[in-house]
Amino acid sequence: MRPIARYVEAAEMSIAQLAQTAELDEKLVKAIVAGNYNPSPLERQRLAAALGVETAEISWGHAVPVEYMRGNGPQSGRPT
């Protein structure tokens, strides 16, 4: 199981080519490949098919760690 970015590199596809083949928005595909967006099951199927692999072969998790959260809630002492 490898990140989607590795499959894109191996296929020698650009983000634009992958987006066009998968019939998805280029900005969305860029965010998914960068690990900033977790795709829906349908988006996963389209991307995997465009890369010629099974969806189970790709790790879809976030690559960018969440450093902090802001807003109301228990952490700030205010009710939500």
N, C-alpha and C positions, 0 to 999 in steps of 0.2 A: 504494500500500500504506500503510494507516494502522493505528495501534494500535486494539485492540478498544474501548477507552474512547471513542474518537471515534465509532465506529459506534453504541455504546449511546446517546451523547448525541444523535446525529442521529435515531435511532429514537424518542427521547423515552421510553425504557423505564427502569424502576427495576431495580436488581440483583435484587430479588425477582421481578419480572415476567420478566426474562430467565431466571432460574434455573427458574422454573416452566415457561416455554415450552420450554426446552432439556432439561427433566427432569433437572436436576443440583442438587446441594446448594448452597444459597445462600452458605454460607461459602466454598465452592470457587470459585464464580463471582465472588465479591467479590475473592478473591485473584488470580484470573486477570485481571480487569479492572484491578486495581491494579498488575499487572505483577510480582507476587510469586510466581507459580506458572506453570510452563510446562505447558499442558494436553496430554493424550494426543491421538492422532489422532481417536479417537471423540468426545472432549469438544470438540475443534475443530469437527468436523462438526456436532455438535448446536448449538453456539453460533452458528456461521455460518448454519445453517438458520433458527434462531430470529430472527436479524437480517436474513435475506433476502439474504445475500451469499455469495460463494464463499469457501472457506477460504483460497485463494491471495491474496485481496484484503486479508486481515488480517495484520498483523505480530504474531507470537506471542511474541517474545522478552521476556526479563526487562527491566523498566524500572528496577529497583532494583539499583545496583551492589553487588558483594560487597566489603566494605572490608577484612576480614581473616578468617583461618581459625585455629581453635585445635585443638589435639589433638596426638597423637603423630605422628611421621613425620620425614622428613628435615629439615624446617624447624626441628624442635626438638632435633635431635641424637639422637633415639631411633628405633630401628627400629619399624616398624609390626607 
